[in-house]
Amino acid sequence: MQTILMVVLAIASVILIISILLQSSNSAGLSGSIGGGAEQLFGKKKSQGYEGILNKISTVAAVLFIVLSLILVMLEG
């Protein structure tokens, strides 16, 4: 059981790393966070296409990583 969960955790980790590395950088540093932060807050950011898919994959992989990590810790103790 633990071996299967560890393999799934490793796969989720690799998917998470790849999906984050493939995302493009949208920030312009500190000035972008001050001046352009409201545009992203109020929904002008694209949520469709390639970036949207990568964002969803990253979210699912991160949640899966956290849940599997917690389950493995509980099984150990």
N, C-alpha and C positions, 0 to 999 in steps of 0.2 A: 504494500500500500504506500509506504513512504517513498519507495523507489519510483513508483509511478508519479507521485506528486512532485518529486524532485525533478524528474524529467520534464514534466509539464511546466514547472517553475523555470527551468533553464530555457525552454522554448519561449515562454512568455518574456523572459529577460532579453533574449536576442531580438525578438519582435519589437519590444519597447525601445531598445537602443537603436535599431535600424529606423524605426518610424520617427524617432526624434531627430536623428541625424539627417534624414531626408527632408525635414521641414525647412522652409526658407526662413531667414531671419526677418522679422517685421519691425523690430525696434530700431530707433535711430539714436540710441543711447539715452542719456538723461534728458536731453531736450525733447526727444520724441515722447517720453513718458509724461512730460509736463504739458507740451503743446498739443500732441495728437492723441492723448489718452481718452478723451471724450468720444472721439470717433469710433474707437473700438468698443467702448462701453455701451454706446447706444445703437449698436447693430449695423454699422457700416462695413464691418469685416465680412468677407465672403465666407460662406459656410458650405458652398457647393464645390464640386470639382475635386481636383487633386489635393488641394490643401485641406478641404473638409474631410475627405476620406482619411488622410493621414492623421488628422486631429482625432477622429473617432477611433481609429486603430490604436493610437497612443493612449487614449482614455481607457479603452477596454483592456489593453495590455497592462496598464498601470493598476487598475482595479484588480485584475486577475493576479498580478504579482503580489499585491498587498494581502489579498485574501488567502492565497496559497501559502505565503510566508507565515501568516498567523496560524493557519491550520497546522503547518509543520511544527511550529513552536509548541502548540498545544499537544500534539502527538508525542513530542520529545519528553515533555514533562509530565 
